[in-house]
Amino acid sequence: MTQLIQPNPNANKTIEPDKRRDGFNVYEWGTYPKGSVLEGQDRKTFVDASSDQYELKLKYPGAEVFDHVVECTATVNANAPANYYAGDGGFYDAGEYWGEDDY
């Protein structure tokens, strides 16, 4: 079993099938913090995994169990955040204009 973060016992959690392998994942749901480009939007964070769903139910008794993957749809605002561009027209951040579509 793999555990990557220290789970918050008061947070909402889900147990979902792992779409890449035969097993199940636990996710913690919250919101992105102030200062993030995704501030205030839903945030889904991996907590734990196991091939045994029953084991995860025992370890996370308050988690909601799903038979499908629950998608998290956070989107980046079309407008640049305050102070993204330097006063001289340079960049403080990623080195590109906010509206550029790199995909």
N, C-alpha and C positions, 0 to 999 in steps of 0.2 A: 504494500500500500504506500502511496506517495502523498505527502502533505507539504504544501509549499508555503502557506501563510498561517499565521495564528488566527483562527476563526473568532469572530465576535459572537459570543453566545446570545446576544440580544438581536442580532441581525436576521433578516428574512433569508432563508436558505431554500434551495431546490435540489432535488436529486433527479438527475436526467440521464438517459442513455448516452453513452459515448459514441459519437457517430464515426470515429476513426478506428475504434477497436471494440472488442467484445467486453463490455463492462459498463460502469456507471460513474458519473462525476457529481460532486457536490459543488454548488456555486452559492456565493453570498451576494445578495442584492443590496444596493445602496444608491447613492448619487455621487456624481463627480464633485470634488471640492471647489471652493472659490479659487479663482486663478487659473483653473483648467479651461482649455478651449471648449470643453464639453460641460462646463459648470452647470450644476443643477439637473443634468440629464441622468437617466438610468445608467447604472454601472453594474456589470456582472463580473465577479471575480472568482476564479477557480480556487477551491479550498482543498479538495481531497478527491481521491479516486479509489475504486476497488472493483474487482470482478464480481463481488458479492453484494447485491443490493440490500439484502437483509442486514448485513454488517453495517452498512451506511445508515440504515434506518435506526439501528440501535445506537450508533454513535451520534447521530443528529436527529433526535426524536421529534423535534419541532419542524423539520424540513418537509416541504410539500413535495410529493413524489409525482413525477410526470412520466408518461410513456413516450414522450417526444422531446426534442430539444426546444427549449424556450429561447427565442431570439431576443436580443437586446438591440434596439434601434436608436443609437445616439447619432446625431448629425452635427457637423461643424457649421457654425454660423457663416453666412455669406459675407458678413462684414468683419474686417480685422478688429481684434480687441484693442482697447486703448493702449497707446504707447508701443504698438507693434513696430512702427517705423521710427527711426531716429530723426531728430530735428534737421539733419543735413541730407535727408532723403535716403540714408543708408538703412541697414537692417539691424535690429536688435535680436531678431529671432532666427528663422530658418534660412535667410539669405535669398528669399524669393518673394514676389508679390503675393499677397493673400489670395487674390482671385485667380491665380494661375491654376490650371487644371493639369496635373501631371499624370493623369491616368489615361 
